[in-house]
Amino acid sequence: MSKQRVIVVGGGLAGLAATIRIAEAGLPVDLFSMVPVKRSHSVCAQGGINACNEVARQQGYSEYQHFDETIYGGDFLADQPPVLEMANFAPRVIDLLDRMGVPFNRTNEGRRDLRLFGGSLFKRTHFSGATTGQQLMYALDEQVRRYEAEGRVNKYEFWEFLWPVLNEGTDQRCVGIVAQDMRTMQIRAFRGDAVVMATGGCGLVFGKSTNSVMCTGGAAARCYQAGVWYGNPEMVQVHPTAIPGADKCRLMSESARGEGGRVWVPKKKGDTRRPGEIPDSERYYFLEERYPKYGNLVPRDIATREIFDVCVNDGLGVGGERVVYLDLTHKDPEYLTRKLGGILEIYEKFVGEDPRKVPMKIFPAVHYSMGGLWTSYVRGRYNPTEPAHEHKAGMTPPVSSEPGAGLAPGAPGNMMTNIPGLYAFGEVNFAYHGANRLGANALLNCIFDGIFNGVSVVNYVRDEAPSRAPAESLPPNAFNAVVEKEEARMRRLVDAAKPGATDPACNPYLIGKELGDEMTAACTVVKTGPRLEQCLSKLAELQERYSRLQLADSAAWSNQSVSYARAVGDMLVLAEIMARASLLRKESRGAHYRTDYPERNDAEFMRTTVCAFRPGASDRHEIFYREVDAGLVEPRARTYGKSEG
């Protein structure tokens, strides 16, 4: 077996798909996850995965229309070649998953069933009840276990990524990682000829979100601080339908609207009647009235702002609260159980009411980060006999002499960050969704990255890495230096532990709560310049308090306080670039809505925001812009047929 190795960080769908693709090519993979792989956040995905199939084509749909919907839904901020390749490749992803045994819902004729999802008037979303993410995760995990049994995959579950190891000098590239065993607290280095980051989103920056509690964005923030660019941090999606909770928000999938769910509020302000007592004529179906073409299937950013407007500005929230009804009671209960059983059980468990009989009470919640680690791509054809592509920060992604509309399959530059050898797949990558993600494109993005661009990782290791010293043969200095740095960082945190400490200003959990409250208030549904300035001042205060951190736990074994406290510092870094980029983008585009700049401004801002960390500089965050590759679809007004009335 080859001495070359690949490290995959993240046990969700993107990480599993990449592991499968790389292992089947014969390269050993070390797979790292903070939790058991089958508990990664991808398991929480509910509604489905988009792809055009024969049934969709009979409706008049096509892969190109899927591509166009994605670009239009993202308000033209995404580079178009990667999105086109993803849409064209999607049917093969579904076929592969079907062969792996994913139990997709079927029609009476035995074909894979489809449902409607936001941003489309065509049924093009494949699904497995309302637990699609779980079914996909289990199918891919089985394949990974096969390679694990053959000795091609080593799983490191309950290990936390701390820092990438970079070979400095003229041959700068990523050659491994440093990680920590979350039980023994041991910190050690791992060598790899390529590293794939597939660590998901950063919902915990906003305190309560639909994300799992390990979704801090800490891994992405550490890569950013190590020199990786970060793209479009201001683009954060707020899902329109979630169950508000004291601890977190629980997603109510867009599939509920795709299966006929209707969003409404009583027309009379402060109406305290039970929903069943309110006749249809006294209900305000505001999405259907304001967007007669798409109705309840408008994209998430639009539905979120309309719910926010109805509750906050119009004061029509149910019972005077910030909630609206998501109503499925007009549908057949058996049909709902068959199509949506998973999410109906979640609602009944946490609210205590049966949504088949009583409309659900929902409100928007932070859900997804369109922004993430910046990555390149290569158009045309990849020819391994040509000289290795140079991949340097600031360079335009290399283009073949025979350019194609999509990506060059297998080109090592596909989804590589500005640091050679370091890749980003899935939600941690900024590449596919622009300013807003269409529902059911996330699962596709993750698996497409792993399956299609996993080949790019293999080719980088086999075709380009041999011209350099393999990671295994490098001197230990660079690895030891990062280990020592991280051990010193942990010692500082543990030494700051003061059991019984009473200063709340220095408590990491309270700093994290204040961070979440501030970011939710200033940097989600609506934004303004003055409020963002206030947010930046608050973040500076939190960063100063973080420098005086006090932990309550000094345990040397399985110390979760250390892990969380470390993540709070990283979340503060991400929060700052989110707020700064939001302040600089003086327009409204997709999920980024500025009430002081309500119109889209293509002339100045149809550009990717890129952040670079400059430690030691007076302003440690350098923010600049790169042009969007929009050569396939011309920008147009994004209205979704909004009624002028």
N, C-alpha and C positions, 0 to 999 in steps of 0.2 A: 504494500500500500504506500502511496505517496507520502513523503515527509512533509509536504506542504499541507497547511491546515487553514481552515476558515472558521472564524468566530461569528456566531449569530447571537445578538443580544435582544431578547424579547421572545416570549413563548406564545404570542398571539398568532393570528392567521398569517400575517406577513412573515413572521419568523419561521413558522412551521413550513410554509410553502417554499421559502428560500432554502431551508434545511433539506427538504425533500429533493429539490432541484440540484443542489450542490452535491448531496450525498450520492444521488444516482449517477452523477458524473464521475464518481470515484474519489472525491476529495473528502477527507475526514472533517467532521463538523463538531465544534464545541458549542452547545446550545445553552444559553444562560437565561434564567427567569427568576424573578423575585418570588414567584408563587408556583405551585405545581402547574405545569403547562396547561392542563385542562381547566384551570381556574383563571387563566388570563382574561383580560377584559373583553376580548373578542367574543367570548361566550355569552355576553350580554346583548349582542346584536339580535334584533327581533324580526324585522319586517321582510327582508329579502335581499336579492342580489340581481342587478340589472344585466340584461343581455337580450339581443334580438335573436329570436328563433323562428322556425317556419310558421308557427301560429301567429307570431307578431308580424311576420312579413305578409301574411294573408290579410292583416288589417291595413296594410299599406306602410308598415314600419320598415326601417332599415338600420344597419350599423351606422351609416352616416348621420341619420336623424338622431340616434343616441348620442353621437359625438356632438352634433349641433346643440342638442338640449343641454348637454353638460357645459359647453362653452357659454351658451346663453344664460344658463342657471348660475354660472360662476361670474357673470357680469363682465366677461371678456378679459379677465385678469390672468387666466391660465395660458401658458405656452401651448399652442395647439397641437404640434406633432405628438407629444406623449399621450394626449387625450384621444387623438384619433387612433393611435395604435391600441390603446386600452379598449376602445369601443369595438374595433375590428376583431380583437382577440377574444372578446367576451364570450361569444358562443362556444369557443373551444374550452374556455374555463368551465362552463356549465357541463359540457360533455364529459370533461375529465372528472368533475365532482360526482356526476351521475355514475360513472364507472367505479368510483371509489366507494359507492354505496350510500351517498347522501339521500335520505328519504324525502325527496321533493314531493310536494302535493301533486296529485295527478287529476286529470279530467276523467270523465266516465269512459272516454275512448282510450285512456292509458297514456295520453300525452302529458308532458310536464305542464302543470297549471301556471297561469300568469295572473297577476293582480295589478291594479292601478297604483301608481305612486306619484308623489308630488313632482310638478314640473313637466308632466307629460299627459297627453290626452290618449295615449295608447297603453294597453297592457303589455308591459315588457319586464316585469319584476318576477323572477322565480323565487319560490319560498318553500319553507318547510314549517307549516303552521305559523306560529309567531315565535319560534325558537330557532330561526335559521342559523344564527351565529353558532349556537351550541352544536347543531348537527354538523356544520362544516368543520368546527374545531375537532369534534370527535373523529370524523373521517380522516382528517389530515394527521391527527395524533396517531392513529393506527398505522399510517404509512411511516411516520417517524419512528415508531416503536419497531417496525420491521428492520429499518436501517440500524437502530440501536442494538437490536439482537445480533446483527451481523458485524457489529463493532465499528460501524462507520460514523455513528453519532454518540457523543458523550453528553448527557444532560447534567447541567449544574442548576438544579432547582434550589430555591432559597438562597441564591447568590445575587448580590446587588452590584450592578455596574457602577464604578466610581470615576474612571478616567481613561481616555484612550492613550496608548503609548505611541509616541511619534518618533520616527527616526529623523533627526534634525540634519541640517546642512543642505548640501546640494541634492541629496537624495531624500528629500522630505517625503514621508509616506507613513501611513498607519501600519504598525507592525504588531499590534496586540492591545490588550486592555489590562486594567487592574480592577479587581472585584473583591467583594467581601462576603464571606460566609455569614449569613444573618443569624446563625445559631452560635457558632464558636467565636464569631467576630474576627476570625483570621482574615488578613488582607494579603493577597498575593497577585502576582502577575501571570498572565497567560499570553503565549506567543501565537500570532496568526498572520498569515501572509495577506489576508484581507479581513475586514471587520464589517459586518452588516448590522446597522442599528435598526431595530424594528420594535421600538419601545412605546409606541402609541402616543396618546394625547396628554394634555396638561390641565385637565379640568379642575384639579384641586387648587390651582392658582386662584380660582373664583370661590373657594370655600365649598359651597354646596353645588353639585352638578349631577348629571346622570352618570358620570364616570365612576369607576371603582376607586377606592381610597388610595390605591398605589399609583394612580395616574397623576403624579406630581409634575411631570415634565423634567424631573431631575436629570435623567440621562441626557436628554437633548440640551439642557442648560449647561451640563458639564462639557459636552462636545463643543458647544458654542464658546465657552470660556477657554477651551483648548485651541481655538482658532477656526472652527467650522462656521461658515456663514449661516445666518438664519433668515429665511424669506417670509415676507408678509405676516409678521407677528400680530398685526392689528386685526386680522381676519379670524374671528372666533364665532362659531355658530351657536345660536341659542335655539334649542328645539322648542317648537310651539306647544307641545303637549307632554307634560310630565306631572307626576303627583307631587305636590309640595310636601316636604317633610322636615321635621326638626333636625334630623341627622344628615340627610341627603335627599336628592330628588330622584324619583324612580321613573324611568322612561315609559311612556305609553306610545307605542310605535306608531309611525305614520301609516302603517298597514291598517289601523283602525279607520282612518279616513279613506284609505284606498278601498276598503270593503264597504263603504257607504256611510261611515260615521259623519255626523253633522255637528258643526260648532255653532253654539248660539248662546245668547243671554236674554233675560226678560227685557222687553222694551221699556217697562216701567222701572225707573231707578229705585233701588231699595226693595223690590218685590220679594217678600218673604215666603210666598207660597211654594209648596213642593213642586218640582218640575212637572210631575204628572197632572197637576191641577192647572197648569198654564196652557191655555189653548194655543194652537199653532199661529193664530192671527196675532197673538200677543208675544210672540217670540221673534227675536232679531237674529236672523241667520246672516250675520254681517259679512262673512267671507263669500257667501253665495250672492249677496246683493252687490257687494263692491267689485267682485271678480266673476261676472256671470259666465265667462267662458270656462274657467278652471274651477271655480267654486272652492270647495274645501281642499282641492289638490294643488293650490298655489305652493310655490317653494317655501321652505322653512323660514327664511328671513322675512318674507312678506307676511306669512301667517303670524309670526311672532310679533312683528310691529303692529299688526292690526289688533291682535289680542291685547297688547300693551296699551294701544290707543283707546280701545273700548273700555278697558278697566281703569286706566289711570287718568286719561284726559276726559272721557265721557262719563266716567263714574258709574258704568253699567255692570260692573262685576257682580256675580251672583251674591246676593245678600250683602252688598256693599263691600265684599272682599275682592282680593285680586285673584279671582278664579272665574272660569267660564265652563259651560257644559260641553262635553264631547259625548254625543248621544248616539247610541247603537240600539236603543230599545225598539226601534221600528223594524229591526231585522229578526229573522227567524233564529231562536236561541240555539237550535241544533247546528245551524249553519255557522253561527258565531263560534261555537265550541270547536267545530272542525277547523275553522280558518284562523281563529284568534285565541284559542284556549289558553296558551301560555301567558299572554298579557292580561287576560281576564282574571286568571287565578292570582296574578300579582296584585291587581287592583283590589280584588276581594280580600286578599290576605292582609293588606296594609290599611285599607279603608273600612272594611267590614260591610260593604254593600255589593250586591251582585250587579255588574254593569249591563247584564242582559235585561235587567228590570228597572234600573235606576241610572240616569245619565251620570257619567263620570265628571268629577270636578278636577280641572286641570289648569296649569299655568306654565308659561315658558321657563326653561332652565338651560344653563350652559351645557353644551353637549359635545362639541367637536372643534378641533383647531384646524382650519384650512392651512394656516401657516405652519412652518416647520423648518427642518434643516434644508438649506439650499442644495439642489442637486443639478447636475448637467445632464445632457442627453446628446445622442449622435444620430443624425439623419442619414439616410442612404443605405449603403451596404458595408458591412464590416469585412475587411480582408486581413487576416492575421499575417499574411506575408508582407504587408506594407510596414514601414517603420512604426514603432509604438507611438500612439497619440501622446502629445504633450498635454498635461492636464495641470494648468497653473491658475491660481486665483486671478480673476480679472480677464481671463481669456474667453473668447466666444467658444461654445462647445464645438468640437471639430466636426466638419461636414465632409462627407465623401465626395469624390468627383462624380458619382452617380447618385444624386440626392433623390430620396423618395419623400412621400408626404408624411410618413410616420417615422418610426425609429429604425435604426439599423440593428436587426436582431443579433445579439451576442456581442455588440461593441462594448468594450470595457468601460467607456465613459458614461453608459446609461445608468442614471440614478447614483452616480458617484458624487460625493461632496467636493468642495474645493481642495480637500486633502486627499491625494491619491491613496487608494486602498481602503478608504472609509466610505461606505455606502449607507443610504437611508431608504428604507422601504416602509410602506404603509402610512399610517397617520402622522408619524414623525417626519415624513417627507412633505414638502410644500407643493409638489409638482402638478397635481391633477385637478384641483377643485377651484382654483382662482379665489374669488371673493365669497363664494357660497357653495356648499356641497349639496347636490341633489341626493335625496334619500335613496338608499340601496346601491349607491356607487361606492360606499366605503368598503364593503366586503369584496367587491370587484377590484378596487384599487389595491387592497392588501394581497389578494391571491395573484393578480396580474403581476405586481411587482416581484413577488417571490418566484413565480413560474417563468415569466418572460425575462426579467432582469437578473434572475439567479444565474442564467447562462453568462451574463456579462461578468459576474463575479468569477465564475469558473475560468473564463477566457483571460481575465486580468491575471489571475494566479498562474495560469499555464503559459500564456503568451507574452506577458509583460514582466511579471515578477522574476522569471528566470534571468533577466538581464541585470538583476540586482541580487544582493546577498539575501538568501532566504531568512525569514524571521528566526528560524531555529538556530542559525549560525551567528547571529548578531551578538556582540558583547553584552554583558548583563547591565552595563552602567545605566542605560536609558530606562530599563525596566525597574531596577532597584531604586532609581531616583524618584519615580512615580509612587512606588510602594512606600518609600520613606515619607514622601509628601503627604500621602493619604493617612499613614499611621500618625503623623504629627497632627493632622487635622482632627482625627478621632480623639487623640489625647487631649487636645484643646477643649473639645466638647465634653469629654468625660471629666477632665479636671475642673470644668465649670459647673459640674453637678453639685448642687447644694440641697441635700434632702431637707424638706421642710421649708425651702426658700419661699419667701413671701412677697418678693417684688414682682408683681404681675407684668410690669413693663418688659421684663427680661425672660418671660416664660415663652418658649417656642410655640406652644399650642395657642396661646392668646395672640401672639404675633401673627400666626397663621390665620386665626379667625378674623382679626382686623384686616389682614391682607385680603381675604376673601370678600369681606363685606365691602371694602373700598373698591376693589376691582369690579364687583358686580354692580355697584352703584354708578361707577364712572365709565366703565369700559365694556358694556354689553349691548343692550338693545338700542339705546340712543346715547349719543356722545355730543359734548360741546367743548369748545376750546377752553373756557374758564374752568369747567369741571375737570378736564384732563390736567390742567395746570395744578389744580388743587390735589388731584390724585398723585401727581409726581412729588409734590411737597410731602404728602402723607407717606409715600414710599421711601423718601429720604429719611423721614423720622423712623420708620420701621427698620431700615437698614442700620441706622445708628443704634437702635435698641438691640438689634441682632448682634452687633459687635460686643455687647455686654451680656450675652446669653447665659442663662442659668438653667441647668437641667435638674430634674428631681431624682434621676436614676443614674447611678454610677456602676451598674452591674457590668461584669466582664463577659456575660453570656446572654445571648439573645436579647440584646438591649434595643428595643424598638424606639426608644426615645432618641437615641443617637441617630438612627436612620431618618426619623422624621425631622429632627433638628437640622440635620445636614440638608435635607430636601427643602426646608423653609428658606435657607439661604439661596438655594438655586431658584426657587420660585420667585423670590424677590428680584433676581436678575431677569427672569423672563417677564415678570410684570412690568419692569421698567421699560423694556424695549416694546412691549405691547402698547403702553401708554404713550411713549415717545413717538412711535410710528403712527398711532392714531391721531396725535396732535399735528404731525407733519402732513398727513394725508387730508388736505382741505377739500374734500368732496364727499359724496355719499355713493357707495358702490357695494352691492351685495349686502353682506352682514355688517359692513361698516357704514353706519348712518349718523351723519353729523347734522343736527338741526340748524346749525349756523352755516352749513354748506350743503343744502339739501339736494343739489343736482350732481350728476356724474360729470366729471371733467376729463374727457379722454385726452385732450391736448396736453395736459400737464401730468395726469396721474394714471394713464393706461400703461403703467410701469410696475415692475416688481419691486417692492421694498426689500432691501437687503441690509442686514445688520452684521457688523463685524466687531468683535471684542478686541479692544486695545488696552490691555492691562498697563497701568502706570501712566497712561495719558490723562490729561486734565478732564477730558470727557471720554470715559472708557468705552462708550458705544458710538461707533461710527455708522451712520445711516446714509446709504446712497441708493440709487435706483438703476434698474436695468430694463431695457426695452422688452416688451412682450412680443413673442413670435406669433403674429396674428395674420399669417399669410394665407389662411384657408377660409376663414369666415370673417366677413366684414362686420365691425361693431354696429349694433342697431339698438334702438330704444328697448329697454327691458320692462314691459308693462304688464304682460300676461293678461291683456284684454281688460284692464281695469276700467270700470264704469266711471264716466265723468259725473254721473248724477250724485 
